[in-house]
Amino acid sequence: MVGLKPPEVPPTATVKFFSAGTAACIADLCTFPLDTAKVRLQIQGEVRIPRSTNTVEYRGVLGTLSTMVRTEGPRSLYSGLVAGLQRQMSFASIRIGLYDSVKQLYTPKGADSTGLLARLLAGCTTGAVAVTCAQPTDVVKVRFQALGALPESNRRYNGTVDAYRTIAREEGVRGLWRGTMPNIARNAIINCGELVTYDLIKDALLRAQLMTDNIPCHFVAAFGAGFCATVVASPVDVVKTRYMNAGPGQYRNVPSCLLALLLQDGVAGLYKGFVPSFLRLGSWNVVMFISYEQLQRLVMLARSAPP
């Protein structure tokens, strides 16, 4: 037996909500350097305004991480972590914590099981709502992760709070919601890739009695979910990252950002940073889903314990 047993009483929506946010923060703490490396690789080669010749070239995941440590120090690997944790507490709590509840809303009454369409609709719904609420934190996180790629004189933010204020002052409140539409598209796709794939793999393993409902089962399902999510979401993720990191006037809109990327790098540009994306998303999913399942069980066990 590995991990805590499933509780006799199913976790409430509130327990799932807070467990999801906490589990996502744990996963971010473990995998944040990979996310930063992904962002650096995605924006590499971007034609910037103003132009700069003082750029650092990154090669591969390990090369990017070692270059960052060498040129910017170890702390650069966690640049933007505060905004990242703020994002997860608001973002993951909604898109993951409310998934089961929304899934039941789309499931016809009296149905023996939840169909694929209901799962997909639930993933799209919670993903879109979560992005709308958490978008400013994502914009600030991406800006900080990309910050080290700029010359020292071009770094505009002294901290997370200063970044929110500066963006709102220089780009308007709309600047904090820059890239909302590609981010909604990305997270609707990722939510379906992650949650629906995890749901389906886990159900299939349990129905076939290949595994019991515990950590090894959660590991396999989470790893599969991370790979599927990376494959389908990488193109949208690259465009989202570039558009969020762009300065005022660099791109007219999301399609112009996509067009500039395709003209400069071709279709292969849509999968820039794929390896760190998969390493990050795959490991993030494993840590998050295992933590999420165990936190729910721990909370329900604590609630059912006699006083």
C-alpha positions in Angstrom: 0.0 0.0 0.0 1.4 3.4 -1.1 0.0 6.6 0.3 -3.2 7.3 2.1 -6.3 5.2 1.4 -9.2 6.9 -0.5 -11.6 8.4 2.1 -15.0 6.8 2.7 -16.7 10.2 2.3 -15.8 12.0 -1.0 -13.9 15.3 -0.6 -16.1 18.4 -0.7 -15.7 21.1 -3.4 -14.1 23.4 -0.8 -11.5 20.7 0.1 -10.7 20.1 -3.6 -10.5 23.9 -4.2 -7.8 24.5 -1.5 -6.0 21.2 -2.1 -5.6 22.0 -5.8 -4.1 25.5 -5.1 -1.7 24.1 -2.4 -0.7 21.1 -4.6 0.0 23.4 -7.6 2.2 25.7 -5.4 4.2 22.6 -4.3 4.6 21.6 -7.9 5.7 25.1 -8.9 8.3 25.1 -6.2 9.7 21.9 -7.5 9.7 22.7 -11.3 9.9 26.5 -11.6 13.5 26.5 -13.0 12.3 24.3 -15.9 9.4 26.8 -16.5 11.9 29.7 -16.6 14.1 27.8 -19.0 11.1 27.2 -21.2 10.2 30.9 -21.3 13.8 31.9 -22.2 13.9 29.4 -25.1 10.5 30.5 -26.3 11.5 34.1 -26.6 15.0 33.5 -27.9 15.6 35.0 -31.3 12.6 37.3 -31.0 13.0 40.6 -32.8 12.7 43.1 -30.0 11.8 46.8 -29.8 14.1 48.5 -29.0 16.7 46.3 -30.7 19.6 45.0 -28.6 22.8 43.3 -29.5 23.6 42.4 -25.9 21.9 39.0 -25.9 22.7 35.6 -24.4 22.3 32.5 -26.5 20.6 29.5 -24.8 21.1 25.9 -26.0 18.9 23.1 -24.6 17.4 22.8 -21.2 20.6 22.1 -19.2 22.5 24.6 -21.2 19.9 27.3 -20.5 19.8 26.5 -16.8 23.7 26.5 -16.6 23.9 29.7 -18.6 21.4 31.5 -16.4 23.3 30.4 -13.2 26.6 31.5 -14.7 25.5 34.9 -16.1 22.7 35.9 -13.6 23.2 33.7 -10.5 21.2 30.9 -9.1 18.3 33.2 -8.0 17.5 33.9 -11.6 16.0 30.3 -11.9 13.3 31.4 -9.5 12.7 34.9 -11.0 8.9 35.5 -10.9 8.2 32.8 -8.3 6.1 35.1 -6.1 3.8 35.9 -9.0 3.9 32.2 -10.0 2.6 31.1 -6.5 0.0 33.9 -6.6 -1.1 32.6 -9.9 -1.4 29.0 -8.8 -3.4 29.8 -5.7 -6.0 31.6 -7.8 -5.6 29.7 -11.1 -5.2 26.0 -10.1 -7.7 26.2 -7.4 -10.4 27.1 -10.0 -9.4 25.0 -13.0 -8.5 21.8 -11.0 -10.4 22.2 -7.8 -13.7 22.9 -9.4 -13.3 20.5 -12.3 -15.2 17.6 -10.7 -18.1 19.9 -9.7 -18.4 21.4 -13.1 -18.1 17.9 -14.7 -21.2 16.9 -12.7 -23.1 19.9 -14.1 -22.5 18.7 -17.7 -23.3 15.0 -16.9 -27.0 14.1 -17.6 -29.0 13.1 -14.6 -29.2 9.4 -14.1 -26.1 8.7 -16.2 -24.1 5.7 -15.0 -20.8 7.5 -15.9 -19.5 10.8 -17.1 -18.9 10.9 -20.9 -16.0 12.3 -22.8 -17.9 15.4 -23.9 -18.9 16.3 -20.4 -15.2 16.0 -19.3 -14.0 18.2 -22.2 -16.6 20.8 -21.5 -15.7 20.9 -17.8 -12.0 21.2 -18.7 -12.7 24.1 -21.1 -15.0 25.9 -18.7 -12.8 25.8 -15.6 -9.7 26.6 -17.7 -11.3 29.7 -19.2 -12.7 31.0 -15.9 -9.4 30.5 -14.1 -7.5 32.4 -16.8 -9.9 35.3 -16.6 -9.3 35.6 -12.9 -5.6 35.0 -12.8 -4.3 36.6 -15.9 -2.4 39.5 -14.3 -0.4 37.1 -12.2 0.6 35.2 -15.3 1.6 38.4 -17.2 3.9 39.4 -14.3 5.4 35.9 -14.0 6.3 35.8 -17.6 7.8 39.3 -17.5 10.1 38.4 -14.6 11.1 35.1 -16.1 12.1 36.9 -19.3 13.7 39.8 -17.5 17.2 38.3 -17.4 17.2 38.0 -21.2 17.3 41.8 -21.4 20.2 44.2 -20.8 20.4 45.6 -17.2 19.3 49.1 -18.4 16.1 47.7 -19.8 14.9 46.0 -16.6 11.8 47.9 -15.5 10.5 46.2 -12.3 11.9 46.2 -8.8 9.5 43.6 -7.4 6.2 41.9 -8.0 4.0 44.7 -6.6 6.0 47.3 -8.6 5.5 45.2 -11.7 1.7 45.3 -11.3 1.8 49.0 -10.7 4.2 49.8 -13.6 2.3 47.7 -16.1 -1.0 49.3 -15.1 0.5 52.8 -15.3 2.4 52.4 -18.6 0.1 50.1 -20.5 -3.2 50.6 -18.7 -5.2 48.1 -16.8 -5.7 46.2 -20.1 -1.9 45.6 -20.0 -2.4 43.3 -17.0 -4.8 41.2 -19.2 -2.4 41.2 -22.2 -2.6 37.9 -24.0 -5.9 36.8 -22.3 -7.3 35.2 -25.5 -4.3 33.0 -26.3 -4.0 32.2 -22.7 -7.7 31.1 -22.6 -7.1 29.0 -25.7 -3.9 27.5 -24.2 -5.5 26.7 -20.8 -8.7 25.3 -22.3 -6.5 23.0 -24.3 -4.1 22.2 -21.4 -7.0 21.6 -19.0 -8.5 19.1 -21.5 -5.1 17.6 -22.1 -4.3 17.4 -18.4 -7.5 16.8 -16.5 -9.4 14.8 -19.0 -6.4 12.6 -19.9 -5.6 12.1 -16.2 -9.3 11.3 -15.6 -9.5 8.8 -18.4 -6.2 7.1 -17.7 -6.9 6.8 -14.0 -10.5 5.4 -14.6 -9.2 2.9 -17.2 -6.5 1.6 -14.9 -9.0 1.2 -12.0 -11.7 -0.4 -14.2 -9.2 -2.9 -15.6 -7.9 -3.5 -12.1 -4.3 -3.0 -13.3 -3.7 -0.7 -10.3 -5.4 0.4 -7.1 -6.3 4.1 -6.4 -3.0 5.1 -5.0 0.3 6.9 -5.8 1.6 4.5 -8.6 -1.7 4.9 -10.4 -1.6 8.7 -9.9 2.0 8.8 -11.2 1.2 6.9 -14.4 -2.0 8.9 -15.1 -0.2 12.3 -14.4 2.8 11.4 -16.6 0.5 10.6 -19.5 -1.5 13.8 -18.9 1.6 15.9 -18.9 2.8 14.5 -22.3 -0.6 15.0 -24.0 -1.0 18.5 -22.6 2.5 19.5 -23.9 1.9 18.2 -27.4 -1.4 20.0 -27.9 -0.6 23.2 -26.1 3.0 24.0 -27.0 2.1 26.1 -30.1 -0.4 28.3 -28.2 2.0 28.5 -25.3 4.8 29.9 -27.4 2.6 32.6 -28.9 1.2 33.4 -25.5 4.7 33.8 -23.9 5.9 36.1 -26.7 2.8 38.2 -26.7 2.8 38.6 -22.9 6.5 39.5 -22.9 6.2 42.1 -25.8 6.6 45.8 -25.2 3.9 48.3 -26.3 3.7 48.5 -30.1 5.8 45.4 -30.7 2.7 43.4 -32.0 -0.7 44.8 -33.0 -2.5 41.7 -31.8 -2.2 38.0 -31.2 -2.5 37.0 -34.9 0.4 39.5 -35.8 2.5 37.9 -33.1 1.8 34.5 -34.6 2.5 35.7 -38.1 5.9 37.3 -37.0 6.8 34.0 -35.4 6.0 31.9 -38.4 7.8 34.3 -40.8 10.9 34.3 -38.7 11.1 30.7 -37.5 8.6 28.7 -39.5 6.3 26.0 -38.1 9.1 24.6 -36.0 9.0 27.9 -34.0 5.7 26.9 -32.6 7.5 24.1 -30.7 10.4 26.2 -29.4 11.2 25.1 -25.9 9.3 21.8 -26.3 11.7 19.7 -24.3 11.7 22.0 -21.2 7.9 22.4 -21.7 7.5 18.6 -21.4 10.0 18.2 -18.6 8.3 21.0 -16.7 4.7 20.0 -17.5 5.3 16.3 -17.1 7.1 16.7 -13.7 4.7 19.4 -12.7 1.7 17.1 -13.3 3.3 14.2 -11.4 4.0 16.3 -8.4 0.7 18.2 -8.5 -1.7 15.3 -9.0 0.1 13.1 -6.4 0.1 16.0 -3.9 -3.5 16.9 -4.8 -4.8 13.4 -4.2 -2.9 13.0 -1.0 -3.9 16.4 0.4 -7.6 15.7 -0.2 -7.3 12.4 1.6 -5.3 14.0 4.5 -7.8 16.7 5.0 -10.8 14.3 4.9 -8.9 12.0 7.3 -8.3 14.9 9.7 -12.0 16.0 9.5 -13.3 12.4 10.2 -10.9 11.9 13.1 -12.6 11.9 16.6 -12.0 15.0 18.7 
